């Protein structure tokens, strides 16, 4: 049997191509096969060589999604005939990106694998509207949590009431769909209804917009303004430490699946 190729689990960052790491950029320019998600902009895909095979395996709510076992199988198959395979994932591969599952699957099949961390949307999206996720005057802890509990019903649900007092700030991924219940549970857990909160939609790319409000009003206002996924929700006093002038300009990019 010929030597297997190596799979790199590469974080593409939150969307702005200038937030790619140097290592990610180098691997994209030299890979033989690319397996990529729906939150990777065309301008990043354009970095790969013309000879490179491309395989789209995106997952987005409301769109056809490629099942995870199919993605795992594609990666193993490509390793049998390609030298350098980049599995490009939005944000960071090991933060709500199933990168750990893919790494384990590849290792179990004897495929060399290496993770390349990326900038996660939970830090970048708030930053692009001037919100720091930690602040010396607003608390010293932050919790990253998924709000999309439908991903795997075998997992226990998030204990929102427990989180209300366990962390100074919350950064919620995929939480917009369940935002009303999340806010109700956080308030029931002890957070004040007027706790500062924010939603950032399409963080770091064109079309980015945000809403800053009180926790009790956030779901109503987000619904009234038509906010949709992908969005990051931030809850805590860090939102009140926002510095608007620190916000970067969103990048003008095109996505494989339109927002």
TITORGU-321873 format. One record per residue (C-alpha): residue number from 1; chain; x, y, z. Coordinates in Angstrom, 1 decimal, padded with zeros to 4 digits. Each point is the difference from the previous one (the first is absolute). Layout:
BEGIN
<node><seq>NUM</seq><mol>A</mol><X>X</X><Y>Y</Y><Z>Z</Z></node>
...
END
This chain:
BEGIN
<node><seq>1</seq><mol>A</mol><X>000.0</X><Y>000.0</Y><Z>000.0</Z></node>
<node><seq>2</seq><mol>A</mol><X>001.3</X><Y>003.4</Y><Z>-000.9</Z></node>
<node><seq>3</seq><mol>A</mol><X>000.8</X><Y>002.6</Y><Z>002.7</Z></node>
<node><seq>4</seq><mol>A</mol><X>-003.1</X><Y>002.0</Y><Z>001.0</Z></node>
<node><seq>5</seq><mol>A</mol><X>-000.2</X><Y>003.7</Y><Z>-000.4</Z></node>
<node><seq>6</seq><mol>A</mol><X>-000.3</X><Y>002.4</Y><Z>002.9</Z></node>
<node><seq>7</seq><mol>A</mol><X>-003.2</X><Y>001.8</Y><Z>000.9</Z></node>
<node><seq>8</seq><mol>A</mol><X>000.2</X><Y>003.5</Y><Z>001.5</Z></node>
<node><seq>9</seq><mol>A</mol><X>-003.0</X><Y>001.2</Y><Z>002.0</Z></node>
<node><seq>10</seq><mol>A</mol><X>000.3</X><Y>003.7</Y><Z>-000.7</Z></node>
<node><seq>11</seq><mol>A</mol><X>-001.9</X><Y>002.8</Y><Z>001.6</Z></node>
<node><seq>12</seq><mol>A</mol><X>-001.1</X><Y>002.5</Y><Z>-002.7</Z></node>
<node><seq>13</seq><mol>A</mol><X>-000.9</X><Y>002.6</Y><Z>002.6</Z></node>
<node><seq>14</seq><mol>A</mol><X>-003.3</X><Y>001.9</Y><Z>000.1</Z></node>
<node><seq>15</seq><mol>A</mol><X>-000.2</X><Y>001.1</Y><Z>-003.6</Z></node>
<node><seq>16</seq><mol>A</mol><X>002.3</X><Y>003.0</Y><Z>-000.5</Z></node>
<node><seq>17</seq><mol>A</mol><X>002.9</X><Y>-001.6</Y><Z>-002.1</Z></node>
<node><seq>18</seq><mol>A</mol><X>002.5</X><Y>002.3</Y><Z>001.7</Z></node>
<node><seq>19</seq><mol>A</mol><X>-000.6</X><Y>-001.9</Y><Z>003.2</Z></node>
<node><seq>20</seq><mol>A</mol><X>001.5</X><Y>-003.2</Y><Z>-001.4</Z></node>
<node><seq>21</seq><mol>A</mol><X>003.1</X><Y>-001.2</Y><Z>001.7</Z></node>
<node><seq>22</seq><mol>A</mol><X>003.3</X><Y>000.0</Y><Z>-001.9</Z></node>
<node><seq>23</seq><mol>A</mol><X>000.0</X><Y>-003.8</Y><Z>000.3</Z></node>
<node><seq>24</seq><mol>A</mol><X>-003.5</X><Y>-000.4</Y><Z>-001.3</Z></node>
<node><seq>25</seq><mol>A</mol><X>000.9</X><Y>002.2</Y><Z>-003.0</Z></node>
<node><seq>26</seq><mol>A</mol><X>003.1</X><Y>-002.1</Y><Z>-000.8</Z></node>
<node><seq>27</seq><mol>A</mol><X>-001.9</X><Y>-003.3</Y><Z>000.2</Z></node>
<node><seq>28</seq><mol>A</mol><X>-002.8</X><Y>001.3</Y><Z>-002.2</Z></node>
<node><seq>29</seq><mol>A</mol><X>002.5</X><Y>001.1</Y><Z>-002.7</Z></node>
<node><seq>30</seq><mol>A</mol><X>001.6</X><Y>-003.5</Y><Z>000.0</Z></node>
<node><seq>31</seq><mol>A</mol><X>-002.8</X><Y>-002.5</Y><Z>000.5</Z></node>
<node><seq>32</seq><mol>A</mol><X>-001.1</X><Y>-002.7</Y><Z>-002.4</Z></node>
<node><seq>33</seq><mol>A</mol><X>-003.5</X><Y>-000.3</Y><Z>001.3</Z></node>
<node><seq>34</seq><mol>A</mol><X>-002.3</X><Y>002.4</Y><Z>001.9</Z></node>
<node><seq>35</seq><mol>A</mol><X>-003.1</X><Y>-001.0</Y><Z>002.0</Z></node>
<node><seq>36</seq><mol>A</mol><X>-001.8</X><Y>003.1</Y><Z>001.2</Z></node>
<node><seq>37</seq><mol>A</mol><X>-003.0</X><Y>001.3</Y><Z>001.9</Z></node>
<node><seq>38</seq><mol>A</mol><X>-002.8</X><Y>002.5</Y><Z>-000.8</Z></node>
<node><seq>39</seq><mol>A</mol><X>001.5</X><Y>002.8</Y><Z>002.0</Z></node>
<node><seq>40</seq><mol>A</mol><X>003.2</X><Y>000.3</Y><Z>-002.1</Z></node>
<node><seq>41</seq><mol>A</mol><X>000.0</X><Y>003.0</Y><Z>-002.4</Z></node>
<node><seq>42</seq><mol>A</mol><X>000.8</X><Y>-000.4</Y><Z>-003.7</Z></node>
<node><seq>43</seq><mol>A</mol><X>003.0</X><Y>002.3</Y><Z>000.4</Z></node>
<node><seq>44</seq><mol>A</mol><X>001.6</X><Y>-002.6</Y><Z>002.3</Z></node>
<node><seq>45</seq><mol>A</mol><X>-000.9</X><Y>-002.9</Y><Z>-002.3</Z></node>
<node><seq>46</seq><mol>A</mol><X>001.8</X><Y>001.9</Y><Z>-002.8</Z></node>
<node><seq>47</seq><mol>A</mol><X>003.3</X><Y>-000.4</Y><Z>001.8</Z></node>
<node><seq>48</seq><mol>A</mol><X>000.2</X><Y>-003.7</Y><Z>-000.9</Z></node>
<node><seq>49</seq><mol>A</mol><X>001.8</X><Y>-001.2</Y><Z>-003.2</Z></node>
<node><seq>50</seq><mol>A</mol><X>-002.2</X><Y>-000.7</Y><Z>-003.1</Z></node>
<node><seq>51</seq><mol>A</mol><X>001.1</X><Y>-003.6</Y><Z>000.1</Z></node>
<node><seq>52</seq><mol>A</mol><X>-001.4</X><Y>-000.5</Y><Z>003.5</Z></node>
<node><seq>53</seq><mol>A</mol><X>-003.1</X><Y>-002.2</Y><Z>000.4</Z></node>
<node><seq>54</seq><mol>A</mol><X>-002.9</X><Y>001.8</Y><Z>001.8</Z></node>
<node><seq>55</seq><mol>A</mol><X>-002.6</X><Y>-001.7</Y><Z>002.1</Z></node>
<node><seq>56</seq><mol>A</mol><X>-002.8</X><Y>002.1</Y><Z>001.6</Z></node>
<node><seq>57</seq><mol>A</mol><X>-001.4</X><Y>-001.5</Y><Z>003.2</Z></node>
<node><seq>58</seq><mol>A</mol><X>-001.8</X><Y>002.9</Y><Z>001.5</Z></node>
<node><seq>59</seq><mol>A</mol><X>-002.6</X><Y>000.0</Y><Z>002.8</Z></node>
<node><seq>60</seq><mol>A</mol><X>-002.4</X><Y>002.9</Y><Z>000.4</Z></node>
<node><seq>61</seq><mol>A</mol><X>-003.5</X><Y>000.2</Y><Z>001.6</Z></node>
<node><seq>62</seq><mol>A</mol><X>-002.6</X><Y>000.0</Y><Z>-002.7</Z></node>
<node><seq>63</seq><mol>A</mol><X>002.3</X><Y>-001.3</Y><Z>-002.7</Z></node>
<node><seq>64</seq><mol>A</mol><X>000.9</X><Y>-003.5</Y><Z>-001.1</Z></node>
<node><seq>65</seq><mol>A</mol><X>002.8</X><Y>-001.3</Y><Z>002.2</Z></node>
<node><seq>66</seq><mol>A</mol><X>002.6</X><Y>-002.7</Y><Z>-000.6</Z></node>
<node><seq>67</seq><mol>A</mol><X>-000.2</X><Y>-002.6</Y><Z>002.8</Z></node>
<node><seq>68</seq><mol>A</mol><X>003.1</X><Y>-000.2</Y><Z>002.2</Z></node>
<node><seq>69</seq><mol>A</mol><X>000.7</X><Y>-003.7</Y><Z>-000.8</Z></node>
<node><seq>70</seq><mol>A</mol><X>000.1</X><Y>000.9</Y><Z>-003.7</Z></node>
<node><seq>71</seq><mol>A</mol><X>002.6</X><Y>002.8</Y><Z>000.7</Z></node>
<node><seq>72</seq><mol>A</mol><X>002.1</X><Y>-002.5</Y><Z>002.1</Z></node>
<node><seq>73</seq><mol>A</mol><X>-000.1</X><Y>-002.5</Y><Z>-002.9</Z></node>
<node><seq>74</seq><mol>A</mol><X>001.0</X><Y>002.7</Y><Z>-002.5</Z></node>
<node><seq>75</seq><mol>A</mol><X>003.1</X><Y>000.9</Y><Z>002.1</Z></node>
<node><seq>76</seq><mol>A</mol><X>001.1</X><Y>-003.6</Y><Z>000.3</Z></node>
<node><seq>77</seq><mol>A</mol><X>-000.5</X><Y>-000.6</Y><Z>-003.7</Z></node>
<node><seq>78</seq><mol>A</mol><X>002.0</X><Y>003.1</Y><Z>-001.0</Z></node>
<node><seq>79</seq><mol>A</mol><X>002.9</X><Y>-001.0</Y><Z>002.3</Z></node>
<node><seq>80</seq><mol>A</mol><X>000.3</X><Y>-003.2</Y><Z>-002.1</Z></node>
<node><seq>81</seq><mol>A</mol><X>000.9</X><Y>002.0</Y><Z>-003.1</Z></node>
<node><seq>82</seq><mol>A</mol><X>001.0</X><Y>003.5</Y><Z>000.9</Z></node>
<node><seq>83</seq><mol>A</mol><X>003.1</X><Y>001.3</Y><Z>001.8</Z></node>
<node><seq>84</seq><mol>A</mol><X>-001.3</X><Y>003.1</Y><Z>001.7</Z></node>
<node><seq>85</seq><mol>A</mol><X>-003.7</X><Y>000.3</Y><Z>000.9</Z></node>
<node><seq>86</seq><mol>A</mol><X>-001.4</X><Y>003.2</Y><Z>001.6</Z></node>
<node><seq>87</seq><mol>A</mol><X>-003.2</X><Y>-000.4</Y><Z>001.9</Z></node>
<node><seq>88</seq><mol>A</mol><X>-001.0</X><Y>003.6</Y><Z>000.2</Z></node>
<node><seq>89</seq><mol>A</mol><X>-002.4</X><Y>000.9</Y><Z>002.8</Z></node>
<node><seq>90</seq><mol>A</mol><X>-001.5</X><Y>003.4</Y><Z>000.9</Z></node>
<node><seq>91</seq><mol>A</mol><X>001.4</X><Y>001.4</Y><Z>003.1</Z></node>
<node><seq>92</seq><mol>A</mol><X>002.1</X><Y>-002.4</Y><Z>002.1</Z></node>
<node><seq>93</seq><mol>A</mol><X>-000.2</X><Y>-003.7</Y><Z>-000.7</Z></node>
<node><seq>94</seq><mol>A</mol><X>-000.1</X><Y>-001.0</Y><Z>003.6</Z></node>
<node><seq>95</seq><mol>A</mol><X>-002.7</X><Y>002.5</Y><Z>001.2</Z></node>
<node><seq>96</seq><mol>A</mol><X>-003.5</X><Y>-001.2</Y><Z>-001.0</Z></node>
<node><seq>97</seq><mol>A</mol><X>001.4</X><Y>-001.2</Y><Z>-003.3</Z></node>
<node><seq>98</seq><mol>A</mol><X>000.1</X><Y>-003.8</Y><Z>000.4</Z></node>
<node><seq>99</seq><mol>A</mol><X>003.7</X><Y>000.1</Y><Z>-000.6</Z></node>
<node><seq>100</seq><mol>A</mol><X>000.6</X><Y>-002.2</Y><Z>003.0</Z></node>
<node><seq>101</seq><mol>A</mol><X>-002.3</X><Y>-002.7</Y><Z>-001.5</Z></node>
<node><seq>102</seq><mol>A</mol><X>001.7</X><Y>000.2</Y><Z>-003.4</Z></node>
<node><seq>103</seq><mol>A</mol><X>003.4</X><Y>-000.1</Y><Z>001.6</Z></node>
<node><seq>104</seq><mol>A</mol><X>-000.9</X><Y>-003.2</Y><Z>001.9</Z></node>
<node><seq>105</seq><mol>A</mol><X>-001.6</X><Y>-001.6</Y><Z>-003.0</Z></node>
<node><seq>106</seq><mol>A</mol><X>003.1</X><Y>000.6</Y><Z>-002.1</Z></node>
<node><seq>107</seq><mol>A</mol><X>002.4</X><Y>-001.2</Y><Z>002.7</Z></node>
<node><seq>108</seq><mol>A</mol><X>-002.1</X><Y>-003.1</Y><Z>000.5</Z></node>
<node><seq>109</seq><mol>A</mol><X>000.4</X><Y>-000.7</Y><Z>-003.8</Z></node>
<node><seq>110</seq><mol>A</mol><X>003.8</X><Y>000.5</Y><Z>000.1</Z></node>
<node><seq>111</seq><mol>A</mol><X>-000.1</X><Y>003.3</Y><Z>-001.8</Z></node>
<node><seq>112</seq><mol>A</mol><X>002.5</X><Y>002.7</Y><Z>001.0</Z></node>
<node><seq>113</seq><mol>A</mol><X>-001.8</X><Y>003.0</Y><Z>001.3</Z></node>
<node><seq>114</seq><mol>A</mol><X>001.0</X><Y>003.4</Y><Z>001.4</Z></node>
<node><seq>115</seq><mol>A</mol><X>-002.2</X><Y>002.9</Y><Z>001.3</Z></node>
<node><seq>116</seq><mol>A</mol><X>000.7</X><Y>003.6</Y><Z>-001.0</Z></node>
<node><seq>117</seq><mol>A</mol><X>-001.9</X><Y>002.3</Y><Z>002.3</Z></node>
<node><seq>118</seq><mol>A</mol><X>-002.0</X><Y>003.0</Y><Z>-001.3</Z></node>
<node><seq>119</seq><mol>A</mol><X>-001.5</X><Y>003.2</Y><Z>001.3</Z></node>
<node><seq>120</seq><mol>A</mol><X>-003.5</X><Y>-000.9</Y><Z>001.4</Z></node>
<node><seq>121</seq><mol>A</mol><X>-003.1</X><Y>002.1</Y><Z>-000.7</Z></node>
<node><seq>122</seq><mol>A</mol><X>-000.8</X><Y>000.2</Y><Z>003.7</Z></node>
<node><seq>123</seq><mol>A</mol><X>002.9</X><Y>002.3</Y><Z>000.4</Z></node>
<node><seq>124</seq><mol>A</mol><X>000.2</X><Y>001.6</Y><Z>-003.4</Z></node>
<node><seq>125</seq><mol>A</mol><X>-003.7</X><Y>000.9</Y><Z>-000.6</Z></node>
<node><seq>126</seq><mol>A</mol><X>-000.3</X><Y>002.0</Y><Z>003.3</Z></node>
<node><seq>127</seq><mol>A</mol><X>003.4</X><Y>001.6</Y><Z>-000.7</Z></node>
<node><seq>128</seq><mol>A</mol><X>-001.2</X><Y>001.2</Y><Z>-003.5</Z></node>
<node><seq>129</seq><mol>A</mol><X>-002.7</X><Y>002.1</Y><Z>001.8</Z></node>
<node><seq>130</seq><mol>A</mol><X>002.4</X><Y>001.1</Y><Z>002.8</Z></node>
<node><seq>131</seq><mol>A</mol><X>-001.1</X><Y>-002.4</Y><Z>002.7</Z></node>
<node><seq>132</seq><mol>A</mol><X>002.8</X><Y>-001.7</Y><Z>002.1</Z></node>
<node><seq>133</seq><mol>A</mol><X>-001.0</X><Y>-003.4</Y><Z>001.3</Z></node>
<node><seq>134</seq><mol>A</mol><X>002.0</X><Y>000.6</Y><Z>003.2</Z></node>
<node><seq>135</seq><mol>A</mol><X>000.6</X><Y>003.2</Y><Z>001.8</Z></node>
<node><seq>136</seq><mol>A</mol><X>001.7</X><Y>000.7</Y><Z>003.4</Z></node>
<node><seq>137</seq><mol>A</mol><X>-002.9</X><Y>002.2</Y><Z>001.1</Z></node>
<node><seq>138</seq><mol>A</mol><X>-002.7</X><Y>-002.4</Y><Z>-001.2</Z></node>
<node><seq>139</seq><mol>A</mol><X>001.1</X><Y>-003.4</Y><Z>001.1</Z></node>
<node><seq>140</seq><mol>A</mol><X>002.9</X><Y>-002.4</Y><Z>-000.4</Z></node>
<node><seq>141</seq><mol>A</mol><X>-001.8</X><Y>-003.0</Y><Z>-001.5</Z></node>
<node><seq>142</seq><mol>A</mol><X>-001.8</X><Y>-000.8</Y><Z>-003.2</Z></node>
<node><seq>143</seq><mol>A</mol><X>-001.7</X><Y>-003.2</Y><Z>-001.1</Z></node>
<node><seq>144</seq><mol>A</mol><X>-000.4</X><Y>-001.1</Y><Z>-003.6</Z></node>
<node><seq>145</seq><mol>A</mol><X>-003.2</X><Y>-002.1</Y><Z>-000.4</Z></node>
<node><seq>146</seq><mol>A</mol><X>-002.1</X><Y>-001.3</Y><Z>-002.9</Z></node>
<node><seq>147</seq><mol>A</mol><X>-003.6</X><Y>001.0</Y><Z>000.0</Z></node>
<node><seq>148</seq><mol>A</mol><X>-000.9</X><Y>-002.5</Y><Z>-002.7</Z></node>
<node><seq>149</seq><mol>A</mol><X>-001.1</X><Y>-003.0</Y><Z>002.1</Z></node>
<node><seq>150</seq><mol>A</mol><X>-001.6</X><Y>-001.8</Y><Z>-002.9</Z></node>
<node><seq>151</seq><mol>A</mol><X>003.4</X><Y>-001.1</Y><Z>-001.3</Z></node>
<node><seq>152</seq><mol>A</mol><X>000.0</X><Y>-003.2</Y><Z>002.0</Z></node>
<node><seq>153</seq><mol>A</mol><X>-003.0</X><Y>-000.7</Y><Z>002.2</Z></node>
<node><seq>154</seq><mol>A</mol><X>002.0</X><Y>-002.7</Y><Z>001.8</Z></node>
<node><seq>155</seq><mol>A</mol><X>002.0</X><Y>002.7</Y><Z>001.8</Z></node>
<node><seq>156</seq><mol>A</mol><X>-001.4</X><Y>001.6</Y><Z>003.1</Z></node>
<node><seq>157</seq><mol>A</mol><X>-001.4</X><Y>003.5</Y><Z>-000.5</Z></node>
<node><seq>158</seq><mol>A</mol><X>001.9</X><Y>003.1</Y><Z>001.0</Z></node>
<node><seq>159</seq><mol>A</mol><X>-000.6</X><Y>001.0</Y><Z>003.6</Z></node>
<node><seq>160</seq><mol>A</mol><X>-000.7</X><Y>003.6</Y><Z>-000.8</Z></node>
<node><seq>161</seq><mol>A</mol><X>-001.2</X><Y>000.8</Y><Z>003.6</Z></node>
<node><seq>162</seq><mol>A</mol><X>003.3</X><Y>-001.4</Y><Z>001.3</Z></node>
<node><seq>163</seq><mol>A</mol><X>002.0</X><Y>002.0</Y><Z>-002.5</Z></node>
<node><seq>164</seq><mol>A</mol><X>-001.8</X><Y>003.2</Y><Z>001.0</Z></node>
<node><seq>165</seq><mol>A</mol><X>002.1</X><Y>000.2</Y><Z>003.2</Z></node>
<node><seq>166</seq><mol>A</mol><X>003.0</X><Y>-002.1</Y><Z>-001.0</Z></node>
<node><seq>167</seq><mol>A</mol><X>001.6</X><Y>002.4</Y><Z>-002.4</Z></node>
<node><seq>168</seq><mol>A</mol><X>000.4</X><Y>003.8</Y><Z>-000.3</Z></node>
<node><seq>169</seq><mol>A</mol><X>-000.7</X><Y>-000.1</Y><Z>-003.7</Z></node>
<node><seq>170</seq><mol>A</mol><X>-001.5</X><Y>-002.4</Y><Z>-002.6</Z></node>
<node><seq>171</seq><mol>A</mol><X>000.8</X><Y>-000.3</Y><Z>-003.7</Z></node>
<node><seq>172</seq><mol>A</mol><X>-002.7</X><Y>-002.1</Y><Z>-001.6</Z></node>
<node><seq>173</seq><mol>A</mol><X>000.5</X><Y>-001.7</Y><Z>-003.4</Z></node>
<node><seq>174</seq><mol>A</mol><X>-003.0</X><Y>-001.1</Y><Z>-002.1</Z></node>
<node><seq>175</seq><mol>A</mol><X>-002.4</X><Y>001.5</Y><Z>002.7</Z></node>
<node><seq>176</seq><mol>A</mol><X>-002.3</X><Y>002.2</Y><Z>-002.1</Z></node>
<node><seq>177</seq><mol>A</mol><X>-002.6</X><Y>-002.7</Y><Z>-000.6</Z></node>
<node><seq>178</seq><mol>A</mol><X>-000.4</X><Y>-000.7</Y><Z>003.7</Z></node>
<node><seq>179</seq><mol>A</mol><X>000.8</X><Y>003.6</Y><Z>001.2</Z></node>
<node><seq>180</seq><mol>A</mol><X>-003.3</X><Y>000.6</Y><Z>001.7</Z></node>
<node><seq>181</seq><mol>A</mol><X>000.2</X><Y>-003.1</Y><Z>002.1</Z></node>
<node><seq>182</seq><mol>A</mol><X>003.7</X><Y>000.6</Y><Z>000.8</Z></node>
<node><seq>183</seq><mol>A</mol><X>-000.8</X><Y>003.5</Y><Z>001.2</Z></node>
<node><seq>184</seq><mol>A</mol><X>-002.9</X><Y>-001.2</Y><Z>002.1</Z></node>
<node><seq>185</seq><mol>A</mol><X>002.2</X><Y>-002.8</Y><Z>001.6</Z></node>
<node><seq>186</seq><mol>A</mol><X>002.9</X><Y>002.4</Y><Z>000.7</Z></node>
<node><seq>187</seq><mol>A</mol><X>-002.4</X><Y>002.5</Y><Z>001.7</Z></node>
<node><seq>188</seq><mol>A</mol><X>-001.6</X><Y>-002.9</Y><Z>002.0</Z></node>
<node><seq>189</seq><mol>A</mol><X>003.6</X><Y>-001.0</Y><Z>001.0</Z></node>
<node><seq>190</seq><mol>A</mol><X>000.7</X><Y>003.4</Y><Z>001.6</Z></node>
<node><seq>191</seq><mol>A</mol><X>001.1</X><Y>002.4</Y><Z>-002.8</Z></node>
<node><seq>192</seq><mol>A</mol><X>-001.7</X><Y>003.4</Y><Z>000.2</Z></node>
<node><seq>193</seq><mol>A</mol><X>-002.4</X><Y>000.6</Y><Z>-002.9</Z></node>
<node><seq>194</seq><mol>A</mol><X>001.9</X><Y>003.2</Y><Z>-000.9</Z></node>
<node><seq>195</seq><mol>A</mol><X>003.4</X><Y>-001.9</Y><Z>-000.3</Z></node>
<node><seq>196</seq><mol>A</mol><X>001.7</X><Y>001.4</Y><Z>-003.1</Z></node>
<node><seq>197</seq><mol>A</mol><X>-000.1</X><Y>-002.3</Y><Z>-003.0</Z></node>
<node><seq>198</seq><mol>A</mol><X>000.7</X><Y>000.0</Y><Z>-003.7</Z></node>
<node><seq>199</seq><mol>A</mol><X>-000.5</X><Y>-001.9</Y><Z>-003.2</Z></node>
<node><seq>200</seq><mol>A</mol><X>002.5</X><Y>000.2</Y><Z>-002.8</Z></node>
<node><seq>201</seq><mol>A</mol><X>-001.1</X><Y>-001.4</Y><Z>-003.4</Z></node>
<node><seq>202</seq><mol>A</mol><X>002.5</X><Y>-000.9</Y><Z>-002.8</Z></node>
<node><seq>203</seq><mol>A</mol><X>002.9</X><Y>001.1</Y><Z>002.1</Z></node>
<node><seq>204</seq><mol>A</mol><X>003.1</X><Y>001.3</Y><Z>-001.8</Z></node>
<node><seq>205</seq><mol>A</mol><X>-001.6</X><Y>-000.1</Y><Z>-003.5</Z></node>
<node><seq>206</seq><mol>A</mol><X>-002.2</X><Y>002.3</Y><Z>-002.1</Z></node>
<node><seq>207</seq><mol>A</mol><X>-003.5</X><Y>000.1</Y><Z>001.2</Z></node>
<node><seq>208</seq><mol>A</mol><X>001.2</X><Y>-000.1</Y><Z>003.6</Z></node>
<node><seq>209</seq><mol>A</mol><X>-002.5</X><Y>001.7</Y><Z>002.3</Z></node>
<node><seq>210</seq><mol>A</mol><X>-000.5</X><Y>000.0</Y><Z>003.8</Z></node>
<node><seq>211</seq><mol>A</mol><X>-002.5</X><Y>000.7</Y><Z>002.7</Z></node>
<node><seq>212</seq><mol>A</mol><X>000.8</X><Y>001.1</Y><Z>003.5</Z></node>
<node><seq>213</seq><mol>A</mol><X>-002.8</X><Y>-000.2</Y><Z>002.5</Z></node>
<node><seq>214</seq><mol>A</mol><X>-001.1</X><Y>-001.3</Y><Z>003.4</Z></node>
<node><seq>215</seq><mol>A</mol><X>-000.2</X><Y>-003.8</Y><Z>000.5</Z></node>
<node><seq>216</seq><mol>A</mol><X>-003.8</X><Y>000.0</Y><Z>000.5</Z></node>
<node><seq>217</seq><mol>A</mol><X>-000.6</X><Y>002.0</Y><Z>-003.2</Z></node>
<node><seq>218</seq><mol>A</mol><X>002.6</X><Y>-001.7</Y><Z>-002.2</Z></node>
<node><seq>219</seq><mol>A</mol><X>-002.1</X><Y>-002.7</Y><Z>-001.5</Z></node>
<node><seq>220</seq><mol>A</mol><X>-002.9</X><Y>002.3</Y><Z>-000.9</Z></node>
<node><seq>221</seq><mol>A</mol><X>002.3</X><Y>002.6</Y><Z>-001.5</Z></node>
<node><seq>222</seq><mol>A</mol><X>002.0</X><Y>-002.6</Y><Z>-002.0</Z></node>
<node><seq>223</seq><mol>A</mol><X>-003.2</X><Y>-001.5</Y><Z>-001.4</Z></node>
<node><seq>224</seq><mol>A</mol><X>-001.5</X><Y>003.4</Y><Z>-000.8</Z></node>
<node><seq>225</seq><mol>A</mol><X>003.2</X><Y>001.0</Y><Z>-001.9</Z></node>
<node><seq>226</seq><mol>A</mol><X>000.2</X><Y>-003.3</Y><Z>-001.9</Z></node>
<node><seq>227</seq><mol>A</mol><X>003.3</X><Y>-001.2</Y><Z>001.4</Z></node>
<node><seq>228</seq><mol>A</mol><X>001.0</X><Y>-003.5</Y><Z>-001.3</Z></node>
<node><seq>229</seq><mol>A</mol><X>002.8</X><Y>-002.5</Y><Z>000.2</Z></node>
<node><seq>230</seq><mol>A</mol><X>003.0</X><Y>000.0</Y><Z>000.0</Z></node>
<node><seq>231</seq><mol>A</mol><X>000.0</X><Y>002.2</Y><Z>003.1</Z></node>
<node><seq>232</seq><mol>A</mol><X>001.9</X><Y>000.2</Y><Z>003.3</Z></node>
<node><seq>233</seq><mol>A</mol><X>-001.8</X><Y>001.0</Y><Z>003.2</Z></node>
<node><seq>234</seq><mol>A</mol><X>002.0</X><Y>001.7</Y><Z>002.8</Z></node>
<node><seq>235</seq><mol>A</mol><X>-001.5</X><Y>000.4</Y><Z>003.5</Z></node>
<node><seq>236</seq><mol>A</mol><X>001.6</X><Y>001.8</Y><Z>002.9</Z></node>
<node><seq>237</seq><mol>A</mol><X>001.4</X><Y>003.3</Y><Z>001.2</Z></node>
<node><seq>238</seq><mol>A</mol><X>002.8</X><Y>-000.2</Y><Z>-002.6</Z></node>
<node><seq>239</seq><mol>A</mol><X>-002.6</X><Y>001.2</Y><Z>-002.6</Z></node>
<node><seq>240</seq><mol>A</mol><X>-000.1</X><Y>003.3</Y><Z>001.9</Z></node>
<node><seq>241</seq><mol>A</mol><X>003.7</X><Y>000.4</Y><Z>-000.5</Z></node>
<node><seq>242</seq><mol>A</mol><X>-000.4</X><Y>000.2</Y><Z>-003.7</Z></node>
<node><seq>243</seq><mol>A</mol><X>002.4</X><Y>002.4</Y><Z>-001.8</Z></node>
<node><seq>244</seq><mol>A</mol><X>-001.6</X><Y>000.7</Y><Z>-003.4</Z></node>
<node><seq>245</seq><mol>A</mol><X>003.1</X><Y>001.7</Y><Z>-001.4</Z></node>
<node><seq>246</seq><mol>A</mol><X>002.0</X><Y>-003.2</Y><Z>000.5</Z></node>
<node><seq>247</seq><mol>A</mol><X>-002.2</X><Y>-002.0</Y><Z>-002.4</Z></node>
<node><seq>248</seq><mol>A</mol><X>001.6</X><Y>-001.2</Y><Z>-003.3</Z></node>
<node><seq>249</seq><mol>A</mol><X>-001.6</X><Y>000.4</Y><Z>-003.4</Z></node>
<node><seq>250</seq><mol>A</mol><X>-001.8</X><Y>-003.2</Y><Z>-001.1</Z></node>
<node><seq>251</seq><mol>A</mol><X>001.5</X><Y>-001.7</Y><Z>-003.0</Z></node>
<node><seq>252</seq><mol>A</mol><X>-001.7</X><Y>000.0</Y><Z>-003.5</Z></node>
<node><seq>253</seq><mol>A</mol><X>-000.2</X><Y>-003.7</Y><Z>-000.7</Z></node>
<node><seq>254</seq><mol>A</mol><X>-002.3</X><Y>-002.5</Y><Z>-001.7</Z></node>
<node><seq>255</seq><mol>A</mol><X>-001.2</X><Y>-003.2</Y><Z>001.8</Z></node>
<node><seq>256</seq><mol>A</mol><X>-000.8</X><Y>-003.4</Y><Z>-001.6</Z></node>
<node><seq>257</seq><mol>A</mol><X>-003.4</X><Y>000.1</Y><Z>001.6</Z></node>
<node><seq>258</seq><mol>A</mol><X>-001.5</X><Y>003.5</Y><Z>000.0</Z></node>
<node><seq>259</seq><mol>A</mol><X>-001.0</X><Y>001.5</Y><Z>003.4</Z></node>
END
